[in-house]
Amino acid sequence: MTISNLIHEFCEHEIHFKGCSPASAQTAKCSISQLFRDLNLSSIDQVTPENTRHYFYMGRVKRNWSAATFRTHFMRLKVFFRYCMQRGLISENPVLGIELPKLPRQLPKCLKKAEINRLLEFVANYPYPSNFIRRRNEAIFATFLFTGVRRSELVNLHYTDLDFDRKVLLIRRGKGNKDRFIPLHPSLISKLRRYLEERHKLRKTCPELFTSAKRNTGFTIYGLKNMVDRLKKESGINFSLHKLRHSFARLMLEGGCDIYSLSKMMGHSDIKTTAIYLFASDEHLKEQMSKHPLANSENARWDF
C-alpha cells in the first residue's frame, strides 16, 4: 500500500469512525505527509524511532517550531502511528520516546474595551459597496464578541440555529464534536435581525446563516480571512478572530459571569482552560482583592 493511500484511509477512519471533522483530518494529513516528505520515506516500514526523532529535532531547530506546534505535530503523528499499529503495519509507535517541550504559560491576548468599541464603530461605518455587506459584517463581529464562538463554528452556523423566541444560538458539532447552546444578548439579536432583513431582500436561501454577497452560498473561511485582513489594515487595530474570542471571555468575567457558565458557553471540555482568563482579567482580580476582610477597615488592627 502506498503512503498516500494509507494516509487517505487513516483520514477516512478518523472522520467516519472517530467523529473527526474533515478540517481536522486535513490538518492531520498535512502533518503526516510532511514527515514522509522531509525524511524521504516511501513506505511505513521505513519509519523508525531514530528518524522520527530527527524529524522533530529538525522541526524545532531548523523550522523554529514553537512548543505548541511541536506538540500539535506530535499528537497527530501519535494517533496516526497508533492506527498503523492496530492494523499490524508497525510493531511500535515511533514517537512515544520523544520528550515534549513545556508550553510557556502565556496569558490570552485580549482587546481593551476602548479598542473593541473603536473596532465596532469602524466596522459599522466602513464604506462598503452595499448595505447587505455592512449589516452582515456588523452581525459577524457582534456574534464573535457576544458569543465567543470559534471561526469554524461561525461559518458553520445555519439559519435554523437561531432561536429568537428562546433567545439562544445552537452551536452544532463544535470542537470535540459537541453541541452547545449560547444565550443571545439583546444587542446581538438587534444586529442579527437587521442583517436578516437585508438577507431576505436579496432572497438568500442557502442554509448557512452568514452568506456570500455575490452568491447564494455560505460565507467561507477564506472570505472571512479576507474581510478581517482588510478591516485590520484599514482600522489600524491589531486584532484577530481568536483575540475576539479571548476578549469575550475576559469581558464576561469582568461583568460577573461565573467561570462554570463561561466554560459551557465557550465549549471548553476542561474548566482549567477557562480558568486562565481569570488571570488575564486584571479588573476581575482587582475586584476580588476588594473583598479582602480588611479592605474597608481604615483603622484595622494588625494584631493577628
MIMAR-81716 format. One record per atom (N, C-alpha, C): y, z, x. Coordinates in steps of 0.001 Angstrom, whole numbers, padded with zeros to 6 digits, always signed. Last residue first. Example, Ala and Ser with C-alpha at 12.3 -4.5 7.8 and 13.67 -1.06 7.14 Angstrom:
BEGIN
-002250+007080+012850;-001060+007140+013670;+000030+007870+012900;-005690+007800+013190;-004500+007800+012300;-003300+007800+013200;
END
This chain:
BEGIN
+039934+064404-002573;+038599+064080-003029;+037599+065098-002517;+042875+064558-003067;+042010+065643-002566;+040588+065452-003079;+045354+063265-003557;+044297+062635-002782;+043394+063699-002179;+046861+063142-006673;+046475+063964-005541;+045270+063349-004850;+049357+060877-007824;+047953+061276-007771;+047687+062121-006521;+051779+060103-008793;+051716+061321-008015;+050299+061840-007909;+051156+057780-010174;+052126+057737-009100;+051995+058959-008177;+048604+056377-011444;+048927+057751-011092;+049849+057776-009895;+047498+053977-012095;+048665+054416-012874;+049053+055859-012575;+045346+053745-010287;+046368+052704-010357;+047636+053164-011059;+043198+055348-010015;+044466+055890-009528;+045622+054906-009669;+041029+053814-010961;+041405+055054-011665;+042747+055618-011234;+041614+050335-011133;+041330+051482-010270;+041823+052757-010950;+042340+048117-012471;+041522+049073-013213;+041127+050286-012374;+043533+046420-010772;+044426+047229-011613;+043661+048270-012419;+041441+045015-009750;+041972+046099-008938;+042890+047004-009748;+041153+043065-011717;+040127+044090-011592;+040616+045280-010769;+043410+041545-011176;+043310+042237-012464;+042266+043346-012400;+042732+040520-008706;+043892+041412-008815;+043836+042211-010109;+040591+038901-009421;+040346+040054-008564;+041502+041053-008635;+041929+036990-010939;+040887+037800-011569;+040623+039058-010739;+043547+035887-009008;+044171+036559-010147;+043159+037468-010840;+041748+034677-007296;+042474+035842-006810;+043134+036607-007948;+038850+033251-007671;+039981+033569-008544;+040677+034837-008053;+036711+033089-006067;+037685+032004-005956;+038936+032297-006761;+035108+035132-006793;+035796+035289-005522;+036839+034194-005316;+034102+034166-009138;+034801+035453-009173;+035623+035641-007914;+032656+031983-008448;+034005+031740-008963;+034793+033033-009104;+030180+032944-007823;+031060+032605-006709;+032492+032369-007174;+028767+033202-010189;+029431+034395-009644;+030392+034068-008521;+027410+030880-010681;+028671+031105-011392;+029469+032228-010745;+025180+031287-009117;+026014+030117-008865;+027383+030295-009498;+024026+033456-010302;+024612+033640-008979;+025517+032471-008616;+022822+032563-012567;+024154+033142-012734;+024823+033411-011392;+021202+029511-012545;+021239+030842-011937;+022660+031379-012021;+021695+027177-013801;+020381+027765-014013;+020317+029182-013467;+024648+026295-015511;+024038+026824-014295;+022686+027454-014616;+026266+025157-017483;+024919+024649-017292;+024277+025090-016000;+028695+026066-018246;+028676+025166-017102;+027283+024614-016818;+028067+027757-020377;+028903+026584-020631;+028827+025568-019489;+026586+029743-019052;+025950+028916-020075;+026747+027641-020325;+028557+030854-017398;+027361+030276-016804;+026662+029338-017786;+030308+031893-019304;+030753+030789-018451;+029558+030080-017825;+028744+033981-020311;+029123+032868-021188;+029551+031655-020379;+028613+035564-017964;+027382+035068-018592;+027697+033869-019494;+031242+036274-017361;+030529+035384-016448;+029257+034822-017070;+033686+036103-019975;+032669+036819-019220;+031800+035827-018462;+037135+035229-019779;+035770+034838-020163;+034756+035627-019331;+039775+035691-019063;+039000+036801-019607;+037596+036454-020042;+041218+033828-017718;+041568+034038-019122;+040761+035139-019785;+039985+033744-015325;+041318+034348-015360;+041773+034616-016785;+037706+032358-016144;+037583+033733-015668;+038928+034446-015713;+038863+029881-016804;+038143+030647-017815;+038009+032114-017409;+039906+029029-014356;+040810+029306-015467;+040132+030157-016536;+037506+028642-012915;+038487+029634-012470;+039429+030020-013609;+036308+026575-014368;+035637+027865-014216;+036625+028958-013827;+038226+024523-014075;+037867+025022-015401;+037256+026414-015295;+038088+024099-011335;+039321+024638-011915;+039077+025195-013308;+035574+022939-011043;+035835+024242-010431;+037064+024905-011064;+036180+020558-012394;+035125+021451-012901;+035306+022861-012334;+038068+019506-010697;+038474+019833-012067;+037447+020771-012705;+036477+019010-008509;+037508+020045-008378;+038045+020443-009755;+035046+016907-009458;+034330+018164-009268;+035317+019315-009080;+036998+014973-009481;+036442+015400-010760;+035674+016701-010607;+039748+015923-007355;+038504+015196-007592;+037953+015694-008918;+043061+015687-005970;+042065+016224-006882;+040827+015351-006885;+046066+015898-004860;+044746+015813-004236;+043711+016478-005141;+048570+013943-006164;+047848+015209-006334;+046439+015042-005781;+049897+011578-006263;+050064+012369-005051;+049380+013726-005120;+049767+009729-008288;+050347+011047-008583;+050631+011864-007337;+048585+007473-007139;+049905+007360-007766;+050571+008722-007969;+046114+008450-006199;+047062+007819-005282;+048473+007815-005863;+044977+009387-008570;+045133+010294-007429;+046176+009736-006453;+044850+007099-010104;+045741+008187-010525;+045973+009192-009400;+042958+005602-008574;+044298+005076-008854;+045275+006199-009208;+040705+007249-008536;+041321+006817-007275;+042750+006340-007503;+040150+007439-011297;+040526+008634-010533;+041235+008245-009241;+039474+004769-011897;+040574+005433-012596;+041079+006627-011798;+037257+004365-010228;+038461+003550-010048;+039672+004202-010702;+035485+006237-011371;+035924+006374-009987;+037194+005588-009727;+035110+005128-013893;+035697+006459-013770;+036239+006678-012362;+033812+002773-013238;+035119+002713-013881;+035854+004038-013772;+031451+003884-012171;+032311+003046-011333;+033724+002959-011917;+030383+005140-014381;+030741+005950-013218;+031709+005178-012325;+031791+003561-017359;+030804+003753-016309;+031313+004693-015219;+031988+003705-020856;+032726+003827-019601;+031728+004210-018513;+029901+001535-022853;+030329+002829-022367;+031087+002753-021056;+031266-001379-024515;+030229-000669-023760;+030796+000648-023261;+032731-003683-025378;+032202-002692-026316;+030998-001987-025682;+035388-004165-022962;+034092-004468-023575;+033653-003347-024503;+037863-003255-022142;+037680-004686-022357;+036397-005014-023105;+037706-000501-021875;+038826-001069-022624;+038569-002526-023005;+034673+001328-022439;+035474+000408-021639;+036594-000163-022503;+034602+004656-023891;+034225+003249-023766;+035152+002478-022838;+033059+007654-024619;+034163+007017-023886;+033751+005598-023518;+030614+007844-026113;+031883+008391-026601;+033072+007711-025933;+028219+005276-026827;+028891+006154-025881;+030243+006614-026420;+027376+003378-028711;+027057+004794-028926;+027787+005743-027998;+029884+000986-029759;+028818+001393-028847;+028577+002896-029000;+032006+000083-031264;+030829+000572-031990;+029685+001025-031078;+035401-000274-031700;+034373+000035-030711;+033187+000671-031433;+037692-001229-033025;+036347-001471-033569;+035259-001298-032497;+040208-000535-032363;+039635-001640-031589;+038195-001943-031989;+040537+001623-034047;+041408+000457-034217;+040838-000763-033501;+038776+003463-032972;+038453+002844-034260;+039299+001593-034501;+040194+004188-030665;+038873+003574-030538;+038506+002842-031824;+042390+005464-031754;+042585+004211-031018;+041267+003464-030849;+041042+007671-032855;+041848+006799-033715;+042058+005440-033048;+039986+008862-030587;+039065+008232-031538;+039810+007324-032520;+042314+009949-029424;+041559+008886-028742;+040661+008135-029726;+042955+011870-031305;+043903+010778-031049;+043220+009613-030338;+040674+013521-031063;+040967+012838-032342;+041926+011674-032132;+040980+014451-028441;+039824+013629-028789;+040063+012872-030089;+043280+016000-028680;+043299+014814-027814;+042123+013889-028119;+042354+018000-030486;+043520+017179-030809;+043543+015893-029977;+040283+019164-029037;+039991+018488-030304;+041129+017546-030670;+041739+020371-026990;+040837+019264-026678;+040507+018471-027940;+043083+022343-028418;+043862+021346-027676;+043003+020134-027331;+040916+023909-029447;+041784+023136-030346;+042599+022059-029633;+037863+023520-027568;+039180+024151-027700;+040052+023293-028628;+034537+023692-028442;+035682+022796-028299;+036981+023554-028546;+031757+025081-026624;+032772+025163-027690;+033952+024239-027390;+028862+023355-025764;+030119+023890-025234;+031120+023933-026378;+025308+023560-025505;+026498+023389-026334;+027702+023997-025619;+022761+021716-023714;+023577+022909-023946;+024756+022555-024849;+019609+020730-022284;+020677+020556-023260;+021490+021854-023354;+018443+019771-019039;+018621+020791-020072;+019781+020425-020995;+017780+018588-016586;+017219+018031-017822;+017316+019016-018990;+019122+019376-014419;+017911+020125-014712;+017268+019692-016011;+022206+018611-015913;+021472+018844-014674;+020280+019755-014952;+021576+017575-019337;+022437+017834-018196;+021595+018053-016953;+020615+016540-021874;+019945+016305-020595;+020913+016417-019428;+023646+016510-023595;+022224+016176-023622;+021708+015912-022205;+025858+018671-024821;+025548+018004-023557;+024042+017775-023535;+027874+018717-027619;+026494+018784-027148;+026354+017996-025853;+030540+020703-028545;+030159+019466-027872;+028748+019650-027331;+031969+022077-031552;+031133+022157-030357;+030852+020758-029818;+032938+022566-034182;+033799+022691-033005;+032979+022930-031741;+031724+022044-036529;+031284+023259-035840;+032110+023551-034596;+033243+019725-037046;+033076+020765-038069;+032682+022096-037438;+033038+018095-034823;+034329+018716-035103;+034218+019819-036149;+030918+017412-032583;+030799+018032-033907;+032087+018786-034181;+029732+014842-030552;+030916+015583-031007;+030668+016128-032404;+027599+013269-030227;+027536+014579-029578;+028731+015455-029935;+028007+010769-031243;+027379+011750-032131;+027252+013137-031505;+028954+009388-029037;+029867+009657-030152;+029312+010764-031045;+027658+010843-026022;+027604+009911-027138;+028570+010354-028234;+027989+011100-022506;+028298+011632-023833;+028233+010523-024886;+027713+010098-019993;+026527+010041-020860;+026775+010615-022254;+030055+010637-018726;+029786+009222-019044;+028565+009076-019944;+029739+013480-018511;+030813+012885-019311;+030503+011442-019688;+027604+013836-016796;+027498+014316-018172;+028559+013684-019053;+028575+012866-014405;+027472+012147-015046;+027317+012567-016507;+030556+014870-013907;+030915+013458-014066;+029831+012684-014811;+030121+017889-015866;+029953+017091-014661;+030293+015633-014966;+032507+019878-017712;+031322+019015-017604;+031304+018289-016270;+034501+021694-018417;+033864+021827-017122;+032634+020953-016949;+036078+021773-020706;+034633+021985-020850;+033920+022186-019521;+038704+021310-020138;+038426+022259-021217;+036931+022487-021442;+038772+019449-018095;+039461+020714-017881;+039191+021753-018969;+037298+017256-019103;+036922+017890-017834;+037507+019297-017730;+038788+016728-021410;+037379+017112-021518;+036908+017799-020237;+041217+015937-020352;+041166+017158-021152;+039731+017652-021281;+040440+013549-019169;+040899+014648-018317;+040880+015972-019070;+039721+012130-021538;+038766+012333-020443;+039179+013518-019579;+042067+012047-023035;+040897+012747-023576;+039878+013049-022477;+043671+010476-021360;+044089+011836-021715;+042894+012655-022188;+042170+008127-021415;+042288+008869-020164;+042759+010303-020397;+042477+007411-024156;+041146+007640-023580;+041241+008481-022318;+045220+007073-024420;+044554+008129-025190;+043170+008435-024626;+045578+004907-022589;+046320+006161-022453;+045587+007302-023154;+043939+002922-023630;+043625+003467-022308;+044339+004803-022102;+045329+002495-026073;+043928+002920-026070;+043571+003570-024743;+047752+001486-025357;+047728+002856-025860;+046302+003398-025905;+047733-000372-022249;+047509-000239-023695;+047473+001229-024085;+048375-000274-019547;+048551-001556-020251;+048334-001459-021755;+050269+002712-018669;+049014+001986-018911;+049294+000669-019637;+052189+004440-016876;+052394+003164-017592;+051112+002338-017735;+051640+007927-017586;+051431+006787-016699;+051595+005480-017490;+051762+010188-019141;+052958+009340-019074;+052814+008128-018161;+049329+011546-018970;+049859+011213-020298;+050989+010185-020235;+049029+011947-016241;+048024+011146-016958;+048570+010685-018303;+051207+013674-015786;+051174+012351-015162;+050204+011431-015895;+050431+015927-017221;+051674+015239-017592;+051686+013830-017027;+048136+016616-015804;+048015+016241-017217;+049258+015497-017699;+049335+017232-013307;+048355+016152-013424;+048231+015680-014866;+050926+019423-013943;+051569+018203-013437;+050638+017012-013554;+048959+021231-014705;+049971+020813-015688;+050656+019526-015244;+047624+021458-012230;+046911+020980-013416;+047908+020463-014456;+049614+022543-010615;+049067+021224-010289;+048343+020627-011484;+049965+025023-011850;+051100+024100-011783;+050612+022680-011482;+047461+026191-011420;+047901+025884-012788;+049040+024880-012787;+045722+024577-008687;+046557+025637-009238;+047039+025213-010625;+042331+023523-008404;+043738+023203-008553;+044482+024418-009101;+039883+024712-006006;+040410+024560-007366;+041873+024120-007317;+036917+024807-004261;+038313+024389-004205;+038803+024064-005615;+034815+027638-003865;+035105+026368-004556;+036603+026052-004508;+034416+028967-000560;+034833+029150-001947;+035111+027788-002587;+031540+028896+001518;+032868+028384+001188;+033171+028612-000290;+029552+029821+003675;+029963+030465+002432;+031408+030077+002125;+027441+027230+004911;+028655+028046+005051;+029060+028610+003688;+023915+027495+005073;+025070+026922+004388;+026284+027812+004601;+021944+027156+007983;+022551+028015+006983;+023766+027337+006370;+019398+024622+008337;+020664+025253+008756;+021230+026103+007621;+015863+025138+008410;+017048+024683+007678;+018303+025376+008197;+013364+023991+010576;+014231+025103+010189;+015495+024565+009544;+010318+022455+009809;+011715+022255+010203;+012574+023414+009687;+007757+022489+008900;+008058+023265+010095;+009497+023176+010548;+007682+020751+006712;+007600+022184+006476;+007917+023033+007699;+007604+018024+006954;+008925+018663+007025;+008853+020185+006995;+005015+016949+006664;+005647+016957+007991;+007000+017656+008071;+002346+018310+005116;+003717+017953+004818;+004528+018055+006113;-000867+016804+005742;+000101+017890+005842;+001491+017382+005522;-002347+014533+005278;-003043+015821+005227;-002108+017017+005303;-001697+011752+003084;-001445+012504+004303;-002093+013881+004148;-002853+010788+000766;-002371+009812+001744;-002056+010460+003089;-003633+012229-001465;-004560+012120-000351;-004141+011141+000715;-001887+012787-003425;-002611+011519-003546;-003595+011299-002404;-000786+015074-002470;-001574+015153-003699;-002388+013889-003919;+000684+014024-000334;-000463+014897-000069;-001377+014968-001292;+002674+012664-001691;+001739+011901-000861;+000496+012722-000533;+004010+014821-002843;+003380+013820-003716;+002334+013026-002934;+004982+015932-000515;+004045+016713-001329;+003297+015794-002290;+006756+013970+000250;+005547+014170+001053;+004525+015032+000321;+008702+014308-001797;+008002+013029-001613;+006701+013220-000843;+009587+016930-001390;+008948+016582-002658;+008147+015286-002517;+010680+016622+001181;+009636+017616+000944;+008862+017282-000329;+012710+014790+000779;+011537+014382+001545;+010374+015355+001351;+014479+016374-000716;+013986+015104-001258;+012710+014668-000541;+014987+018497+001047;+014330+018752-000233;+013760+017478-000843;+016246+017137+003213;+015024+017909+003414;+014273+018089+002100;+018562+016117+002084;+017543+015188+002579;+016202+015907+002731;+019787+018635+001550;+019517+017677+000469;+018433+016688+000879;+020088+019792+004071;+019200+020426+003095;+018842+019468+001964;+021979+017992+005165;+020689+018231+005821;+019684+018772+004812;+024118+018426+003443;+023481+017107+003493;+022082+017212+004112;+024721+021107+004091;+024337+020753+002717;+023619+019409+002681;+025476+020941+006738;+024295+021736+006400;+023790+021375+005006;+026322+017475+007402;+026666+018867+007123;+025380+019621+006800;+025609+015181+009948;+025271+015729+008647;+025789+017161+008530;+026263+013462+012113;+027143+014573+011735;+026882+015068+010317;+024620+011623+013200;+025268+011253+011937;+026226+012332+011430;+023804+012976+015526;+024434+011655+015614;+025200+011274+014340;+022942+015582+014652;+023711+015386+015877;+024485+014066+015879;+021608+015358+012173;+022542+016467+012412;+023474+016181+013582;+020049+013076+012524;+020973+013179+011401;+022034+014237+011621;+018528+013754+014707;+019492+012662+014833;+020510+012697+013693;+016990+015769+013514;+017833+016081+014672;+018918+015015+014825;+015593+014353+011604;+016568+015346+011161;+017510+015748+012307;+014036+012755+013335;+014910+012135+012336;+015990+013117+011877;+012555+014678+014699;+013520+013855+015444;+014519+013198+014483;+010928+015539+012634;+011886+016475+013213;+012970+015722+013985;+009461+013191+012349;+010280+013658+011233;+011330+014650+011731;+008077+013037+014713;+009121+012032+014469;+009995+012398+013263;+006521+015487+014405;+007395+015255+015555;+008467+014218+015265;+004984+015284+012098;+005990+016352+012179;+006992+016107+013308;+004817+011728+011298;+004297+012938+011931;+005367+014022+011903;+003880+008702+009832;+004796+009840+009777;+004123+011061+010380;+001985+006825+009635;+002716+006864+010894;+003685+008049+010955;+001004+006765+007095;+000217+007493+008083;+000865+007531+009464;+002742+005115+005702;+002873+006553+005528;+002113+007326+006593;+004159+002392+007623;+003138+002972+006757;+003267+004494+006749;+006189+001617+009282;+005755+000656+008272;+004689+001199+007339;+009177+002827+010816;+007788+003041+010414;+007422+002072+009288;+011688+003309+012053;+010995+002024+012199;+009497+002170+011922;+013253+005426+011582;+012135+005650+012505;+011316+004389+012755;+015023+004289+009752;+015544+004817+011013;+014442+005013+012051;+013256+003585+007647;+014063+002565+008310;+014531+003051+009685;+012191+006002+006836;+011279+004959+007332;+012048+003869+008089;+014626+007287+006055;+013742+007857+007081;+012839+006782+007676;+015612+005638+004015;+016375+005797+005253;+015504+006356+006377;+013791+005989+001981;+013857+004676+002639;+014587+004782+003972;+014444+008619+001266;+013106+008305+001789;+013130+006991+002558;+017096+008337+000348;+016774+009255+001445;+015445+008903+002094;+016771+006485-001759;+017640+006160-000619;+017308+007035+000588;+015138+007897-003528;+014651+006651-002939;+015461+006283-001698;+016895+009883-004319;+015701+010242-003551;+015143+009016-002838;+018679+008339-005777;+019159+009001-004567;+017997+009436-003691;+016941+007548-007849;+017535+006537-006983;+018056+007157-005686;+016378+009940-009120;+015286+009199-008485;+015825+008160-007512;+018886+010496-010145;+018314+011377-009120;+017179+010688-008382;+019077+008397-012005;+020068+008511-010930;+019532+009384-009796;+016971+008907-013790;+016943+007700-012952;+017920+007775-011781;+015973+012394-013664;+016849+011333-014170;+016744+010108-013257;+012692+013722-014142;+013823+013449-013251;+014673+012316-013836;+010353+014450-015413;+011611+014523-016152;+012846+014310-015308;+007907+014121-014302;+008620+015331-013924;+009956+015477-014651;+006970+011722-015353;+006110+012899-015427;+006841+014205-015113;+008972+009788-015133;+008142+009817-016335;+007274+011066-016473;+010316+010305-012661;+011050+010036-013902;+010183+010319-015126;+008319+010676-010759;+009344+011712-010939;+010071+011544-012264;+006943+008243-010975;+006256+009500-011280;+007264+010611-011562;+008874+006480-010060;+008402+006353-011437;+007692+007635-011886;+009011+007372-007401;+010194+007481-008269;+009794+007380-009742;+006407+006701-006511;+006875+008089-006484;+008049+008283-007439;+006452+003930-006756;+005510+004708-007574;+005922+006174-007637;+008403+003352-004794;+008625+002986-006197;+007711+003792-007117;+007131+004219-002501;+008376+004881-002917;+008664+004590-004385;+004998+002387-002478;+004741+003830-002553;+005977+004583-003040;+006348-000024-002181;+005561+000222-003392;+005278+001712-003586;+007472+000345+000360;+008344+000113-000800;+007606+000376-002102;+005190+000573+001975;+006089+001720+001812;+006966+001554+000575;+002203-000867+000548;+003437-000925+001324;+004301+000295+001039;-001197+000000+000835;+000000+000000+000000;+001258+000000+000878;
END
